[in-house]
Amino acid sequence: MLAAIFAASVEELTGEDYSEAQQQAWASAADDEEQFGKRLAGQLTLVATLQNSPVGFASLKGADHIDMLYVHPGAVGQGVASMLCEALERLAGGRGAKSLTVDASDNAQEFFVKRGYVAKQRNTVTVNGEWLANTTMQKTLGDDDPEPGVPT
């Protein structure tokens, strides 16, 4: 199910920033569901559900890098990505991370900027013969947390 969410998200939500060939190359990462599952199993992976059905997922690689954050197109705009990102930020902080990084796709950058992430570098990666651009972004954890002992 998570592979299907990943593929649907890439295919239906990234058309303004990536060509059809780029989208197909990107989505093909989920073609081998066993390998895709192993990737997620090797990380801290959270799954969001609505009415008992998975609608999104996010994974933390190591203590300080968001590897994947995808929401099914039918659940976009319902706060799923924000909830998943918030949970990863708290878990990363709990694991001792001082900051969190993500290689954000062009269509995801605005989401991360709104959450306090800052662009650090532009990247180009090759996926199945297609060049895809993304931006490494970073957020210092604890910036939006109130000071201890200060009422909110």
Contact map, one row per residue, 1 for C-alpha under 8 A:
11111000000000000000000000000000000000000000000000000100000000000000000000000000000000000000000000000000000000000000000000000000000000000000000000000000
11111100000000000000000000000000000000000000000000000101100000000000000000000000000000000000000000000000000000000000000000000000000000000000000000000000
11111110000000000000000000000110100110000000000000000000000000000000000000000000000000000000000000000000000000000000000000000000000000000000000000000000
11111111000000000000000000000100000000000000000000000000000000000000000000000000000000000000000000000000000000000000000000000000000000000000000000000000
11111111100000000000000000000000000000000000000000000011000000000000011100000000000000000000000000000000000000000000000000000000000000000000000000000000
01111111110000000000000000100100000000000000000000000000000000000000011100000000000000000000000000000000000000000000000000000000000000000000000000000000
00111111111000000000000000110100000000000000000000000000000000000000000000000000000000000000000000000000000000000000000000000000000000000000000000000000
00011111111110000000000000000000000000000000000000000000000000000000000110000000000000000000000000000000000000000000000000000000000000000000000000000000
00001111111111000000000000000000000000000000000000000000000000000000011110000000000000000000000000000000000000000000000000000000000000000000000000000000
00000111111111000000001001100000000000000000000000000000000000000000000000000000000000000000000000000000000000000000000000000000000000000000000000000000
00000011111111100000001100100000000000000000000000000000000000000000000000000000000000000000000000000000000000000000000000000000000000000000000000000000
00000001111111100000000000000000000000000000000000000000000000000000000010000000000000000000000000000000000000000000000000000000000000000000000000000000
00000001111111110000000000000000000000000000000000000000000000000000000010000000000000000000000000000000001000000000000000000000000000000000000000000000
00000000111111111100001000000000000000000000000000000000000000000000000000000000000000000000000000000000001000000000000000000000000000000000000000000000
00000000001111111111001000000000000000000000000000000000000000000000000000000000000000000000000000000000000000000000000000000000000000000000000000000000
00000000000011111110000000000000000000000000000000000000000000000000000000000000000000000000000000000000001000000000000000000000000000000000000000000000
00000000000001111110000000000000000000000000000000000000000000000000000000000000000000000000000000000000011000000000000000000000000000000000000000000000
00000000000001111111011000000000000000000000000000000000000000000000000000000000000000000000000000000000000000000000000000000000000100000000000000000000
00000000000000111111111000000000000000000000000000000000000000000000000000000000000000000000000000000000000000000000000000000000000000000000000000000000
00000000000000100111111100000000000000000000000000000000000000000000000000000000000000000000000000000000000000000000000000000000000000000000000000000000
00000000000000000011111110000000000000000000000000000000000000000000000000000000000000000000000000000000000000000000000000000000010000000000000000000000
00000000000000000111111111000000000000000000000000000000000000000000000000000000000000000000000000000000000000000000000000000000011100000000000000000000
00000000011001100111111111100000000000000000000000000000000000000000000000000000000000000000000000000000000000000000000000000000000000000000000000000000
00000000001000000001111111110000000000000000000000000000000000000000000000000000000000000000000000000000000000000000000000000000000000000000000000000000
00000000000000000000111111111000000000000000000000000000000000000000000000000000000000000000000000000000000000000000000000000011110000000000000000000000
00000000010000000000011111111000000000000000000000000000000000000000000000000000000000000000000000000000000000000000000000000011000000000000000000000000
00000110011000000000001111111110000000000000000000000000000000000000000000000000000000000000000000000000000000000000000000000000000000000000000000000000
00000010000000000000000111111111000000000000000000000000000000000000000000000000000000000000000000000000000000000000000000000000000000000000000000000000
00000000000000000000000011111111000100000000000000000000000000000000000000000000000000000000000000000000000000000000000000000000000000000000000000000000
00110110000000000000000000111111101100000000000000000000000000000000000000000000000000000000000000000000000000000000000000000000000000000000000000000000
00100000000000000000000000111111100100000000000000000000000000000000000000000000000000000000000000000000000000000000000000000000000000000000000000000000
00000000000000000000000000011111111100000000000000000000000000000000000000000000000000000000000000000000000000000000000000000000000000000000000000000000
00100000000000000000000000000111111110000000000000000000000000000000000000000000000000000000000000000000000000000000000000000000000000000000000000000000
00000000000000000000000000000001111111000000000000000000000000000000000000000000000000000000000000000000000000000000000000000000000000000000000000000000
00000000000000000000000000000101111111100000000000000000000000000000000000000000000000000000000000000000000000000000000000000000000000000000000000000000
00100000000000000000000000001111111111110000000000000000000000000000000000000000000000000000000000000000000000000000000000000000000000000000000000000000
00100000000000000000000000000000111111111000000000000000000000000000000000000000000000000000000000000000000000000000000000000000000000000000000000000000
00000000000000000000000000000000011111111100000000000000000000000000000000000000000000000000000000000000000000000000000000000000000000000000000000000000
00000000000000000000000000000000001111111110000000000000000000000000000000000000000000000000000000000000000000000000000000000000000000000000000000000000
00000000000000000000000000000000000111111111100000000000001000000000000000000000000000000000000000000000000000000000000000000000000000000000000000000000
00000000000000000000000000000000000011111111100000000000000000000000000000000000000000000000000000000000000000000000000000000000000000000000000000000000
00000000000000000000000000000000000001111111000000000000000000000000000000000000000000000000000000000000000000000000000000000000000000000000000000000000
00000000000000000000000000000000000000111111100000000000001111000000000000000000000000000000000000000000000000000000000000000000000000000000000000000000
00000000000000000000000000000000000000011111110000000000001110000000000000000000000000000000000000000000000000000000000000000000000000000000000000000000
00000000000000000000000000000000000000011011111000000000111100000000000000000000000000000000000000000000000000000000000000000000000000000000000000000000
00000000000000000000000000000000000000000001111100000000111000000000000000000000000100000000000000000000000000000000000000000000000000000000000000000000
00000000000000000000000000000000000000000000111110000111110000000000000000000000000100000000000000000000000000000000000000000000000000000000000000000000
00000000000000000000000000000000000000000000011111000111100000000000000000000001000100000000000000000000000000000000000000000000000000000000000000000000
00000000000000000000000000000000000000000000001111111111000000000000000000000000000000000000000000000000000000000000000000000000000000000000000000000000
00000000000000000000000000000000000000000000000111111110000000000000000000000000000000000000000000000000000000000000000000000000000000000000000000000000
00000000000000000000000000000000000000000000000011111000000000000000000000000000000000000000000000000000000000000000000000000000000000000000000000000000
00000000000000000000000000000000000000000000000011111100000000000000000000000000000000000000000000000000000000000000000000000000000000000000000000000000
00000000000000000000000000000000000000000000000011111110000000000000000000000000000000000000000000000000000000000000000000000000000000000000000000000000
11000000000000000000000000000000000000000000001111011111100000000000000000000000000000000000000000000000000000000000000000000000000000000000000000000000
00001000000000000000000000000000000000000000001111001111100000000000001100100001000000000000000000000000000000000000000000000000000000000000000000000000
01001000000000000000000000000000000000000000001110000111110000000000111100000001100000000000000000000000000000000000000000000000000000000000000000000000
01000000000000000000000000000000000000000000111100000111111000000001111000000000000100000000000000000000000000000000000000000000000000000000000000000000
00000000000000000000000000000000000000000000111000000001111100000111110000000000000110010000000000000000000000000000000000000000000000000000000000000000
00000000000000000000000000000000000000010011110000000000111110000111100000000000000000010000000000000000000000000000000000000000000000000000000000000000
00000000000000000000000000000000000000000011100000000000011111111111000000000000000000010001000000000000000000000000000000000000000000000000000000000000
00000000000000000000000000000000000000000011000000000000001111111110000000000000000000000000000000000000000000000000000000000000000000000000000000000000
00000000000000000000000000000000000000000010000000000000000111111000000000000000000000000000000000000000000000000000000000000000000000000000000000000000
00000000000000000000000000000000000000000000000000000000000111111000000000000000000000000001001110000000000000000000000000000000000000000000000000000000
00000000000000000000000000000000000000000000000000000000000111111100000000000000000000000001000011111000000000000000000000000000000000000000000000000000
00000000000000000000000000000000000000000000000000000000000111111110000000000000000000000000000000011100000000000000000000000000000000000000000000000000
00000000000000000000000000000000000000000000000000000000011110011111100000000000000000010000000000011110000000000000000000000000000000000000000000000000
00000000000000000000000000000000000000000000000000000000011110001111100000000000000000000000000000000110000000000000000000000000000000000000000000000000
00000000000000000000000000000000000000000000000000000000111100000111110000000000000000000000000000000000000000000000000000000000000000000000000000000000
00000000000000000000000000000000000000000000000000000001111000000111111000000000100110000000000000000000000000000000000000000000000000000000000000000000
00001100100000000000000000000000000000000000000000000001110000000001111100000000100000000000000000000000000000000000000000000000000000000000000000000000
00001100100000000000000000000000000000000000000000000011100000000000111110110001100000000000000000000000000000000000000000000000000000000000000000000000
00001101100000000000000000000000000000000000000000000011000000000000011111110000000000000000000000000000000000000000000000000000000000000000000000000000
00000001100110000000000000000000000000000000000000000000000000000000001111110000000000000000000000000000000000000000000000000000000000000000000000000000
00000000000000000000000000000000000000000000000000000000000000000000000111110000000000000000000000000000000000000000000000000000000000000000000000000000
00000000000000000000000000000000000000000000000000000010000000000000001111111101000000000000000000000000000000000000000000000000000000000000000000000000
00000000000000000000000000000000000000000000000000000000000000000000001111111111100000000000000000000000000000000000000000000000000000000000000000000000
00000000000000000000000000000000000000000000000000000000000000000000000000111111000000000000000000000000000000000000000000000000000000000000000000000000
00000000000000000000000000000000000000000000000000000000000000000000000000111111000000000000000000000000000000000000000000000000000000000000000000000000
00000000000000000000000000000000000000000000000000000000000000000000000000011111111000000000000000000000000000000000000000000000000000000000000000000000
00000000000000000000000000000000000000000000000100000011000000000000001000111111111100000000000000000000000000000000000000000000000000000000000000000000
00000000000000000000000000000000000000000000000000000001000000000000111000010011111110000000000000000000000000000000000000000000000000000000000000000000
00000000000000000000000000000000000000000000000000000000000000000000000000000011111111000000000000000000000000000000000000000000000000000000000000000000
00000000000000000000000000000000000000000000000000000000000000000000000000000011111111100000000000000000000000000000000000000000000000000000000000000000
00000000000000000000000000000000000000000000011100000000110000000000100000000001111111110000000000000000000000000000000000000000000000000000000000000000
00000000000000000000000000000000000000000000000000000000010000000000100000000000111111111000000000000000000000000000000000000000000000000000000000000000
00000000000000000000000000000000000000000000000000000000000000000000000000000000011111111100000000000000000000000000000000000000000000000000000000000000
00000000000000000000000000000000000000000000000000000000000000000000000000000000001111111110000000000000000000000000000000000000000000000000000000000000
00000000000000000000000000000000000000000000000000000000011100000100000000000000000111111111000000000000000000000000000000000000000000000000000000000000
00000000000000000000000000000000000000000000000000000000000000000000000000000000000011111111100000010000000000000000000000000000000000000000100000000000
00000000000000000000000000000000000000000000000000000000000000000000000000000000000001111111110000000000000000000000000000000000000000000000000000000000
00000000000000000000000000000000000000000000000000000000000000000000000000000000000000111111111000000000000000000000000000000000000000000000000000000000
00000000000000000000000000000000000000000000000000000000000100110000000000000000000000011111111110010000000000000000000000000000000000000000000000000000
00000000000000000000000000000000000000000000000000000000000000000000000000000000000000001111111111100000000000000000000000000000000000000000110000000000
00000000000000000000000000000000000000000000000000000000000000000000000000000000000000000111111110000000000000000000000000000000000000000000000000000000
00000000000000000000000000000000000000000000000000000000000000100000000000000000000000000011111110000000000000000000000000000000000000000000000000000000
00000000000000000000000000000000000000000000000000000000000000100000000000000000000000000001111111000000000000000000000000000000000000000000000000000000
00000000000000000000000000000000000000000000000000000000000000110000000000000000000000000001111111110000000000000000000000000000000000000000100000000000
00000000000000000000000000000000000000000000000000000000000000010000000000000000000000000000100111110000000000000000000000000000000000000001110000000000
00000000000000000000000000000000000000000000000000000000000000010000000000000000000000000000100011111000000000000000000000000000000000000111100000000000
00000000000000000000000000000000000000000000000000000000000000011100000000000000000000001001000011111100000000000000000000000000000000000111100000000000
00000000000000000000000000000000000000000000000000000000000000011100000000000000000000000000000000111110000000000000000000000000000000011110000000000000
00000000000000000000000000000000000000000000000000000000000000001110000000000000000000000000000000011111000000000000000000000000000000111100000000000000
00000000000000000000000000000000000000000000000000000000000000000110000000000000000000000000000000001111100000000000000000000000000001111000000000000000
00000000000000000000000000000000000000000000000000000000000000000000000000000000000000000000000000000111111110010000000000000000000001111000000000000000
00000000000000000000000000000000000000000000000000000000000000000000000000000000000000000000000000000011111110000000000000000000000011100000000000000000
00000000000000001000000000000000000000000000000000000000000000000000000000000000000000000000000000000001111110000000000000000000000011100000000000000000
00000000000011011000000000000000000000000000000000000000000000000000000000000000000000000000000000000001111111000000000000000000000000000000000000000000
00000000000000000000000000000000000000000000000000000000000000000000000000000000000000000000000000000001111111110000000000000000000000000000000000000000
00000000000000000000000000000000000000000000000000000000000000000000000000000000000000000000000000000001111111111000000000000000000000100000000000000000
00000000000000000000000000000000000000000000000000000000000000000000000000000000000000000000000000000000001111111100000000000000000000000000000000000000
00000000000000000000000000000000000000000000000000000000000000000000000000000000000000000000000000000000000111111110000000000000000000000000000000000000
00000000000000000000000000000000000000000000000000000000000000000000000000000000000000000000000000000001000111111111110000000000000000001000000000000000
00000000000000000000000000000000000000000000000000000000000000000000000000000000000000000000000000000000000011111111110000000000000000000000000000000000
00000000000000000000000000000000000000000000000000000000000000000000000000000000000000000000000000000000000001111111100000000000000000000000000000000000
00000000000000000000000000000000000000000000000000000000000000000000000000000000000000000000000000000000000000111111100000000000000000000000000000000000
00000000000000000000000000000000000000000000000000000000000000000000000000000000000000000000000000000000000000011111110000000000000000000010000000000000
00000000000000000000000000000000000000000000000000000000000000000000000000000000000000000000000000000000000000011111111000000000000000001111000000000000
00000000000000000000000000000000000000000000000000000000000000000000000000000000000000000000000000000000000000011001111100000000000000001110000000000000
00000000000000000000000000000000000000000000000000000000000000000000000000000000000000000000000000000000000000000000111111000000000000111100000000000000
00000000000000000000000000000000000000000000000000000000000000000000000000000000000000000000000000000000000000000000011111000000000000111100000000000000
00000000000000000000000000000000000000000000000000000000000000000000000000000000000000000000000000000000000000000000001111100000000000111000000000000000
00000000000000000000000000000000000000000000000000000000000000000000000000000000000000000000000000000000000000000000001111110000000011110000000000000000
00000000000000000000000000000000000000000000000000000000000000000000000000000000000000000000000000000000000000000000000011111000000011110000000000000000
00000000000000000000000000000000000000000000000000000000000000000000000000000000000000000000000000000000000000000000000001111100001111000000000000000000
00000000000000000000000000000000000000000000000000000000000000000000000000000000000000000000000000000000000000000000000000111110001111000000000000000000
00000000000000000000000000000000000000000000000000000000000000000000000000000000000000000000000000000000000000000000000000011111111100000000000000000000
00000000000000000000000011000000000000000000000000000000000000000000000000000000000000000000000000000000000000000000000000001111111100000000000000000000
00000000000000000000000011000000000000000000000000000000000000000000000000000000000000000000000000000000000000000000000000000111110000000000000000000000
00000000000000000000000010000000000000000000000000000000000000000000000000000000000000000000000000000000000000000000000000000111111000000000000000000000
00000000000000000000110010000000000000000000000000000000000000000000000000000000000000000000000000000000000000000000000000000111111100000000000000000000
00000000000000000000010000000000000000000000000000000000000000000000000000000000000000000000000000000000000000000000000000011110111110000000000000000000
00000000000000000100010000000000000000000000000000000000000000000000000000000000000000000000000000000000000000000000000000011110011111000000000000000000
00000000000000000000000000000000000000000000000000000000000000000000000000000000000000000000000000000000110000000000000001111000001111100000000000000000
00000000000000000000000000000000000000000000000000000000000000000000000000000000000000000000000000000011110000000000000001111000000111110000000000000000
00000000000000000000000000000000000000000000000000000000000000000000000000000000000000000000000000000111110010000000001111100000000011111000000000000000
00000000000000000000000000000000000000000000000000000000000000000000000000000000000000000000000000001111000000000000001111100000000001111100000000000000
00000000000000000000000000000000000000000000000000000000000000000000000000000000000000000000000000001111000000010000111110000000000000111110000000000000
00000000000000000000000000000000000000000000000000000000000000000000000000000000000000000000000000111100000000000000111100000000000000011111000000000000
00000000000000000000000000000000000000000000000000000000000000000000000000000000000000000000000000111000000000000001110000000000000000001111100000000000
00000000000000000000000000000000000000000000000000000000000000000000000000000000000000000000000001110000000000000000100000000000000000000111111000000000
00000000000000000000000000000000000000000000000000000000000000000000000000000000000000001000100011110000000000000000000000000000000000000011111100000000
00000000000000000000000000000000000000000000000000000000000000000000000000000000000000000000100001000000000000000000000000000000000000000001111110000000
00000000000000000000000000000000000000000000000000000000000000000000000000000000000000000000000000000000000000000000000000000000000000000001111110000000
00000000000000000000000000000000000000000000000000000000000000000000000000000000000000000000000000000000000000000000000000000000000000000000111111000000
00000000000000000000000000000000000000000000000000000000000000000000000000000000000000000000000000000000000000000000000000000000000000000000011111100000
00000000000000000000000000000000000000000000000000000000000000000000000000000000000000000000000000000000000000000000000000000000000000000000000111110101
00000000000000000000000000000000000000000000000000000000000000000000000000000000000000000000000000000000000000000000000000000000000000000000000011111100
00000000000000000000000000000000000000000000000000000000000000000000000000000000000000000000000000000000000000000000000000000000000000000000000001111100
00000000000000000000000000000000000000000000000000000000000000000000000000000000000000000000000000000000000000000000000000000000000000000000000000111110
00000000000000000000000000000000000000000000000000000000000000000000000000000000000000000000000000000000000000000000000000000000000000000000000001111111
00000000000000000000000000000000000000000000000000000000000000000000000000000000000000000000000000000000000000000000000000000000000000000000000000001111
00000000000000000000000000000000000000000000000000000000000000000000000000000000000000000000000000000000000000000000000000000000000000000000000001000111
